[in-house]
Amino acid sequence: MKKNNIFWVSFSDLMTSLFFVMLVLFVLAIGFLQVKINENEALIDELKQKQEASEKEKKKLKEINEALKNLDPQNFMYSEQFKKHILKTELIDSNGEPGFPEGESNIMSLSVDTRTQLRIAGYNLMDKMLTYYKKYPEIQYLIIIEGQASRDNSPVNDKLSYERALALRDFWFNNREPNLSAHQYINKYLPNCEIIIAGSGQYGIPRDTPDTPPKNQRFLVTIIPKYGAIEKD
């Protein structure tokens, strides 16, 4: 009988110990699960906040995109299909002929009236971007100034269209302050903008028909709003 008593006492102690071990493990498991639940809830809240912020950004960008379509309608025509602003100024050279003189990219080779219209368009573009900078300081813009050439199969059309777009950028921004280059002027006065120069030659879009010289010798402007900082020199 004494041996049986010792066995049951030992067995009871063992079961009690196992019970406490299981209880401790249960408490630890519950605590671990609660930590994971809290982490998951925090992650869900963070994702919701990011989603809400993303939706707000999308809504704001949509509003800005809609507003950009109305960029200076007297000087620009917006193409909904191609998302570009077509500069409406008809290019007339200093001799009264349509377009740039053959092989020429100098803005000064255009007529005084053409240059005046181009300058007004540049002023209005800059005023619009300054307005957006004040209203939406967190929004940055890529402004692509694109030159197009007539379809005359000249081997230098790509180069010419680029050089003409570059000349227009300098014409718009290089003469505001004599001591500043166009690039420096843009950095100083349009901190929300980065200007990209492009030449699409005789293959860019859109193109008017019939596609014969001097048709489609013109400038286009594409404005792309985006979140995030544009690094300046």
Beta strands, then each sheet from edge to edge (+ up, - down):
strand 1: 76-79
strand 2: 84-87
strand 3: 139-147
strand 4: 193-199
strand 5: 219-227
sheet 1: 1+ 2- 5+ 3- 4-
end
